[in-house]
Amino acid sequence: MNNIYKYIPSSIKKVHGSILPLYAKDNFIFTADKKYLDLTSGIGALSTGHNHPHVIKAVNEQLTKYVHFPQQVFQTHPIQMEVTEKIIDTMPDGLDNIFYVNSGSEAIDNAIKIARLYTGKANIISMTGGFHGRTLGALSVTSSNTACRKNVAPLMSNVYYCNDFTKKALDTVLDFQSGADETAAILLEPVQGECGIFSIDTEFLQYVKKKCVENNILLIADEVQCGAMRTGTWWNIQQKDVTPDLITFGKGIASGYPFAGVIGCSDIMNSLSPGNLGGTYGGNAICSAAASATIDILNKVEFRDNIIQNGLYIRNNLIDEPLIRDIRQHGLMIGIEFITSDDNPSITCNILEKLRDNGILVLFAGNKNQYIRLLPCLNISRDDINIFIDIFKKILNDTAIPLH
């Protein structure tokens, strides 16, 4: 590995002040002179860690067969058929028809199109705090912060926001902003990621589903970040006893390869006309092979147990730290809120930078970057978790809280 480093010119070893990663394995990223414990997993995409051997083997085998076929000609191909069967097996009953794309943003754009085409209505209700992507369509239903929407208006019209996870809040939107006869879909993340790891409770989700059924509104669950076993079950919505009309998926389902989609029941998907949906690379063979191998790994019972047990282990070992106000933990999707988060979010930035200086990579979350977000690889070891906990506690103990 060191032999690789000597061929990297010094001029490109740093990019915009950041260290250039050169190699990764399991839960670690290596630069020319440092090793980082990665608790970001590519913003949740690397569910099985960096370069999992089973995924690499599947990809290499597929490379010798074919890389890509035109969907408009062949509709599907063997490895796509294989992964389709595996994905459907993970889904709630009735969700059995998939349209493949490359990213979560594209999945959201197409879910909106499907809802409008199927219902004949235009409006979309989204939850305040949700993040759904950065294409213009996905950005139009995103409200996790203002930075990602700044200076890109006009965005898509006919979008309305429900400001709280309560029946009253939803009724207010339907009564005063977007009537049920004009609303095509209600879109939400079962666990909101970018805004700080906030789980939408079961009672509210069931009320949303009830209103959708009564009014020919589609319920779209965005499971791009919280799905694919991230919270300890294949899809977080399954923990809440609600079956949406459409689920969008991506990120961790293919171990970092660009693979995403929208799944719904055949009644909805087959109601669309030829040409309504399309794209060049959706369901690409290489990415399908990576996804098929990833699903094999995620389906192992010990893998699922690792997610649940290690998530609780992180929470239980940090919750009593004096600087920590709250830990919102759902499997290995974890948000850490400090007692300074509201009044002095810059302290969160300082903690993140100190973690990076000590070889630990984590993410920001929240509209002011006031929270720490952990999205580690789902097969992270207890030893690697202990490395993080020990360093994190030391940093917290050394952090001075300014007096007001």
C-alpha positions as CSV (number, residue, x, y, z in Angstrom):
1,M,0.0,0.0,0.0
2,N,2.8,2.4,0.8
3,N,4.1,1.8,-2.8
4,I,0.9,3.5,-4.0
5,Y,1.6,6.6,-2.1
6,K,5.0,7.4,-3.6
7,Y,3.3,7.8,-7.0
8,I,0.9,10.5,-5.8
9,P,2.3,14.0,-6.5
10,S,2.4,16.1,-3.4
11,S,0.4,18.8,-5.2
12,I,-2.7,16.6,-5.1
13,K,-2.3,15.0,-1.7
14,K,-4.4,17.9,-0.3
15,V,-7.6,19.1,-2.0
16,H,-9.1,22.3,-0.8
17,G,-7.5,21.8,2.6
18,S,-8.7,18.3,3.0
19,I,-6.5,15.2,3.0
20,L,-6.9,13.1,-0.2
21,P,-8.0,9.5,0.5
22,L,-6.0,6.9,-1.4
23,Y,-7.2,3.6,-0.1
24,A,-9.9,2.1,2.1
25,K,-10.5,-1.2,3.8
26,D,-13.3,-2.4,6.2
27,N,-13.9,0.6,8.5
28,F,-10.8,2.6,7.7
29,I,-9.7,5.2,5.1
30,F,-6.0,5.7,4.4
31,T,-4.2,8.8,3.2
32,A,-0.5,9.2,2.4
33,D,0.3,9.6,6.1
34,K,-2.7,8.8,8.2
35,K,-5.4,6.2,9.0
36,Y,-8.9,7.3,9.7
37,L,-11.7,5.3,11.4
38,D,-14.7,6.1,9.1
39,L,-18.0,6.6,10.9
40,T,-19.6,8.2,7.9
41,S,-19.6,5.2,5.5
42,G,-19.9,7.5,2.5
43,I,-23.0,9.2,4.1
44,G,-24.5,5.8,4.8
45,A,-23.7,4.2,1.5
46,L,-21.0,1.8,2.5
47,S,-23.2,-0.5,4.6
48,T,-20.8,-3.5,4.4
49,G,-17.7,-1.4,4.8
50,H,-15.0,-0.5,2.3
51,N,-14.2,-3.2,-0.3
52,H,-16.1,-6.1,1.3
53,P,-14.7,-9.2,-0.4
54,H,-18.1,-10.8,-1.2
55,V,-19.2,-7.6,-3.0
56,I,-15.9,-7.2,-4.8
57,K,-16.1,-10.9,-6.0
58,A,-19.6,-10.4,-7.3
59,V,-18.6,-7.2,-9.2
60,N,-15.5,-8.8,-10.7
61,E,-17.5,-11.8,-11.9
62,Q,-20.2,-9.5,-13.5
63,L,-17.5,-7.5,-15.3
64,T,-16.6,-10.6,-17.3
65,K,-20.2,-11.1,-18.5
66,Y,-21.7,-7.7,-19.4
67,V,-21.7,-4.2,-18.0
68,H,-24.8,-2.6,-19.5
69,F,-27.8,-3.3,-21.7
70,P,-30.4,-0.8,-23.1
71,Q,-33.5,-1.1,-21.0
72,Q,-35.7,0.2,-23.8
73,V,-34.7,-2.9,-25.8
74,F,-34.3,-5.7,-23.3
75,Q,-36.3,-4.3,-20.3
76,T,-34.3,-6.4,-17.9
77,H,-31.3,-8.8,-17.7
78,P,-30.3,-11.8,-15.5
79,I,-28.4,-10.0,-12.7
80,Q,-31.2,-7.3,-12.5
81,M,-33.8,-10.1,-12.3
82,E,-31.8,-11.7,-9.4
83,V,-31.5,-8.5,-7.4
84,T,-35.2,-7.6,-8.0
85,E,-36.3,-10.8,-6.4
86,K,-34.1,-10.2,-3.4
87,I,-35.3,-6.6,-2.9
88,I,-39.0,-7.7,-3.2
89,D,-38.4,-10.3,-0.5
90,T,-37.3,-7.6,1.9
91,M,-40.4,-5.4,1.3
92,P,-43.8,-5.3,2.9
93,D,-46.4,-7.4,1.2
94,G,-47.8,-5.8,-2.0
95,L,-44.7,-3.8,-3.0
96,D,-43.6,-5.8,-5.9
97,N,-42.7,-3.5,-8.9
98,I,-39.5,-1.6,-9.1
99,F,-38.2,1.2,-11.3
100,Y,-34.4,1.5,-11.0
101,V,-32.4,4.7,-11.0
102,N,-28.9,5.7,-9.9
103,S,-29.4,7.9,-6.8
104,G,-31.8,8.8,-4.1
105,S,-32.5,12.1,-5.6
106,E,-33.6,10.5,-8.9
107,A,-35.8,8.1,-6.9
108,I,-37.6,10.9,-5.2
109,D,-38.1,12.8,-8.5
110,N,-39.6,9.7,-10.1
111,A,-41.8,8.9,-7.0
112,I,-43.3,12.4,-7.4
113,K,-43.9,11.8,-11.0
114,I,-45.6,8.5,-10.3
115,A,-47.8,10.0,-7.6
116,R,-48.9,12.8,-9.9
117,L,-49.5,10.5,-12.9
118,Y,-51.4,7.9,-10.8
119,T,-53.7,10.3,-8.9
120,G,-54.1,13.0,-11.5
121,K,-53.3,15.6,-8.8
122,A,-50.4,18.0,-8.5
123,N,-49.6,18.9,-4.9
124,I,-47.0,17.3,-2.7
125,I,-46.9,17.5,1.1
126,S,-43.5,17.1,2.7
127,M,-42.4,17.1,6.3
128,T,-40.4,20.1,7.6
129,G,-36.9,18.9,8.4
130,G,-36.8,16.3,5.7
131,F,-33.9,15.9,3.3
132,H,-34.7,14.2,-0.1
133,G,-31.9,15.1,-2.4
134,R,-30.3,17.8,-4.5
135,T,-31.8,17.6,-7.9
136,L,-34.3,20.4,-8.5
137,G,-37.3,18.2,-7.9
138,A,-35.9,16.5,-4.7
139,L,-34.6,19.9,-3.4
140,S,-38.1,21.3,-3.8
141,V,-39.4,18.9,-1.2
142,T,-36.3,19.3,1.1
143,S,-36.3,21.6,4.2
144,S,-33.5,20.2,6.4
145,N,-31.7,23.5,6.1
146,T,-31.6,26.6,3.9
147,A,-28.1,26.3,2.6
148,C,-28.8,23.6,0.1
149,R,-31.7,25.6,-1.4
150,K,-30.0,29.0,-1.4
151,N,-29.9,30.9,-4.8
152,V,-31.3,28.1,-6.9
153,A,-35.0,29.3,-7.1
154,P,-37.4,28.9,-8.7
155,L,-37.9,25.4,-7.4
156,M,-40.8,23.1,-8.2
157,S,-44.2,24.6,-7.4
158,N,-47.2,22.9,-5.6
159,V,-45.1,21.8,-2.6
160,Y,-46.4,22.3,1.0
161,Y,-44.8,21.5,4.4
162,C,-46.2,19.9,7.5
163,N,-44.4,21.5,10.4
164,D,-44.8,18.8,13.1
165,F,-45.4,15.1,13.5
166,T,-49.0,15.6,14.8
167,K,-52.5,15.1,13.6
168,K,-53.3,18.7,14.1
169,A,-50.3,19.9,12.0
170,L,-51.2,17.6,9.1
171,D,-54.9,18.5,9.2
172,T,-53.9,22.2,9.1
173,V,-52.0,21.7,5.9
174,L,-54.9,19.7,4.3
175,D,-57.5,22.2,5.5
176,F,-55.8,25.5,4.7
177,Q,-53.0,24.9,2.2
178,S,-53.3,21.7,0.1
179,G,-56.7,20.2,0.0
180,A,-57.0,16.4,-0.2
181,D,-58.6,16.7,-3.7
182,E,-55.4,18.5,-4.9
183,T,-52.8,16.4,-3.0
184,A,-51.0,13.6,-4.9
185,A,-48.7,12.4,-2.2
186,I,-47.4,12.9,1.3
187,L,-43.6,12.4,1.4
188,L,-41.5,11.7,4.5
189,E,-38.4,10.0,5.9
190,P,-39.4,7.6,8.6
191,V,-36.2,8.7,10.4
192,Q,-35.1,12.1,9.3
193,G,-31.3,12.0,8.8
194,E,-29.8,15.4,7.7
195,C,-31.7,17.4,10.3
196,G,-30.4,15.5,13.3
197,I,-31.8,11.9,13.4
198,F,-35.5,12.4,14.3
199,S,-37.8,9.4,14.1
200,I,-41.4,9.9,13.1
201,D,-43.6,8.1,15.6
202,T,-45.9,5.2,14.8
203,E,-49.1,6.9,15.8
204,F,-48.5,9.9,13.4
205,L,-47.5,7.6,10.5
206,Q,-50.6,5.5,10.9
207,Y,-52.7,8.7,10.9
208,V,-50.9,9.8,7.7
209,K,-51.7,6.5,6.1
210,K,-55.3,6.7,7.1
211,K,-55.7,10.2,5.5
212,C,-54.0,8.9,2.4
213,V,-56.3,5.9,2.0
214,E,-59.4,8.0,2.5
215,N,-58.4,10.6,0.0
216,N,-56.6,8.9,-2.9
217,I,-53.2,10.3,-1.7
218,L,-50.0,8.2,-2.1
219,L,-47.8,7.8,1.0
220,I,-44.1,7.9,-0.1
221,A,-41.6,6.6,2.4
222,D,-38.1,7.9,1.7
223,E,-35.8,5.1,3.0
224,V,-32.7,6.2,1.1
225,Q,-30.8,6.9,4.3
226,C,-32.7,5.1,7.0
227,G,-33.4,1.9,5.0
228,A,-31.3,-1.1,3.9
229,M,-31.0,-2.3,7.5
230,R,-29.5,1.0,8.8
231,T,-32.0,1.0,11.8
232,G,-32.0,-2.7,12.4
233,T,-34.8,-3.8,10.1
234,W,-34.7,-3.8,6.3
235,W,-36.9,-0.8,6.2
236,N,-37.6,1.5,9.1
237,I,-41.3,1.8,8.2
238,Q,-41.6,-1.9,9.0
239,Q,-41.0,-1.1,12.7
240,K,-44.0,1.2,12.6
241,D,-46.6,-1.2,11.1
242,V,-47.3,1.0,8.1
243,T,-47.2,0.0,4.5
244,P,-46.6,3.0,2.2
245,D,-47.6,3.1,-1.4
246,L,-44.1,3.9,-2.6
247,I,-40.7,3.4,-1.0
248,T,-37.6,5.1,-2.4
249,F,-34.3,3.3,-1.7
250,G,-30.6,3.8,-2.4
251,K,-27.3,4.4,-0.5
252,G,-26.5,1.3,1.6
253,I,-28.3,-1.2,-0.5
254,A,-25.3,-1.6,-2.9
255,S,-22.3,-1.0,-0.7
256,G,-21.4,2.3,-2.3
257,Y,-22.2,1.5,-6.0
258,P,-24.8,3.9,-7.5
259,F,-28.0,1.9,-7.3
260,A,-31.4,3.2,-6.2
261,G,-35.1,2.9,-7.1
262,V,-38.7,3.3,-6.4
263,I,-40.9,0.4,-5.5
264,G,-44.7,0.3,-5.4
265,C,-47.5,-2.1,-6.0
266,S,-48.1,-3.3,-9.6
267,D,-51.5,-1.6,-9.7
268,I,-49.8,1.8,-9.4
269,M,-46.7,1.1,-11.4
270,N,-48.5,-0.6,-14.3
271,S,-51.0,2.3,-14.6
272,L,-48.2,4.4,-16.1
273,S,-47.9,4.9,-19.9
274,P,-44.8,3.9,-21.9
275,G,-42.3,6.8,-21.8
276,N,-43.5,8.2,-18.4
277,L,-40.3,6.8,-16.8
278,G,-36.9,6.1,-18.2
279,G,-33.2,6.5,-18.0
280,T,-29.9,5.2,-19.3
281,Y,-28.2,3.5,-16.4
282,G,-30.9,2.4,-14.0
283,G,-30.4,-1.2,-12.9
284,N,-26.9,-1.2,-14.3
285,A,-25.4,-4.7,-14.3
286,I,-22.3,-3.9,-12.2
287,C,-24.4,-2.0,-9.6
288,S,-27.0,-4.8,-9.6
289,A,-24.3,-7.3,-8.8
290,A,-23.1,-5.2,-6.0
291,A,-26.6,-4.8,-4.6
292,S,-27.3,-8.5,-4.9
293,A,-24.1,-9.4,-2.9
294,T,-24.9,-6.7,-0.4
295,I,-28.4,-8.1,0.3
296,D,-26.8,-11.5,0.9
297,I,-24.6,-10.0,3.6
298,L,-27.3,-7.8,5.2
299,N,-29.7,-10.8,5.4
300,K,-27.4,-12.7,7.8
301,V,-28.9,-12.8,11.3
302,E,-25.5,-12.1,13.0
303,F,-25.2,-9.0,10.8
304,R,-28.6,-7.7,12.0
305,D,-27.7,-8.4,15.6
306,N,-24.5,-6.5,15.2
307,I,-26.4,-3.4,14.1
308,I,-28.8,-3.5,17.1
309,Q,-26.3,-4.4,19.7
310,N,-23.6,-2.0,18.6
311,G,-26.0,0.9,18.3
312,L,-27.1,0.4,21.8
313,Y,-23.5,0.0,23.0
314,I,-22.6,3.4,21.6
315,R,-25.6,5.1,23.2
316,N,-25.1,3.4,26.6
317,N,-21.5,4.3,26.8
318,L,-22.0,8.0,25.9
319,I,-25.4,9.1,27.2
320,D,-24.0,10.0,30.7
321,E,-21.3,12.3,29.4
322,P,-22.0,15.8,31.0
323,L,-21.7,17.6,27.6
324,I,-24.2,15.4,25.9
325,R,-27.9,16.4,26.2
326,D,-29.4,13.6,24.1
327,I,-28.5,10.7,21.8
328,R,-31.1,9.8,19.2
329,Q,-30.2,6.2,18.3
330,H,-31.9,3.9,15.8
331,G,-29.7,1.0,15.0
332,L,-26.5,2.5,13.6
333,M,-28.2,5.8,12.7
334,I,-27.2,8.0,15.6
335,G,-27.5,11.7,16.3
336,I,-25.6,13.3,19.2
337,E,-26.9,16.6,20.7
338,F,-24.8,18.6,23.0
339,I,-25.9,21.0,25.8
340,T,-24.4,23.7,23.6
341,S,-26.1,22.7,20.4
342,D,-28.8,25.4,20.4
343,D,-26.9,28.4,21.7
344,N,-23.3,27.6,20.6
345,P,-23.2,25.2,17.6
346,S,-19.6,26.2,16.9
347,I,-18.6,23.9,19.7
348,T,-19.9,21.0,17.7
349,C,-17.7,22.1,14.8
350,N,-14.7,22.2,17.1
351,I,-15.5,18.7,18.4
352,L,-15.8,17.3,14.8
353,E,-12.5,18.9,13.9
354,K,-10.7,17.4,16.9
355,L,-12.2,14.0,16.1
356,R,-10.8,14.3,12.6
357,D,-7.4,15.4,13.9
358,N,-7.4,12.2,16.1
359,G,-8.3,10.0,13.1
360,I,-12.1,9.7,13.5
361,L,-14.4,10.8,10.8
362,V,-18.0,11.8,11.7
363,L,-20.7,13.9,10.1
364,F,-22.6,17.1,10.9
365,A,-26.4,17.2,11.1
366,G,-29.0,19.9,11.9
367,N,-29.9,23.2,10.2
368,K,-27.0,24.9,12.0
369,N,-24.6,21.9,12.0
370,Q,-25.3,21.7,15.7
371,Y,-25.4,17.8,16.0
372,I,-22.9,15.0,15.4
373,R,-24.3,12.3,13.1
374,L,-22.9,8.7,13.1
375,L,-23.5,6.4,10.1
376,P,-20.8,3.8,10.6
377,C,-20.5,0.7,8.4
378,L,-23.1,-1.8,9.6
379,N,-20.4,-4.4,10.3
380,I,-18.2,-2.2,12.4
381,S,-16.4,-4.2,15.2
382,R,-16.7,-3.5,18.9
383,D,-13.0,-2.9,19.0
384,D,-13.3,-0.1,16.4
385,I,-16.3,1.4,18.3
386,N,-14.2,1.5,21.5
387,I,-11.5,3.4,19.6
388,F,-14.1,6.1,18.8
389,I,-15.6,6.1,22.3
390,D,-12.3,6.5,24.1
391,I,-11.1,9.4,21.9
392,F,-14.6,11.0,21.9
393,K,-14.8,11.0,25.7
394,K,-11.3,12.5,26.0
395,I,-12.2,15.3,23.6
396,L,-15.5,16.0,25.5
397,N,-13.6,16.1,28.8
398,D,-11.1,18.5,27.3
399,T,-13.8,20.8,25.8
400,A,-14.3,24.0,27.7
401,I,-17.9,25.4,27.8
402,P,-18.0,29.2,27.6
403,L,-19.8,30.9,30.4
404,H,-22.8,33.1,29.5
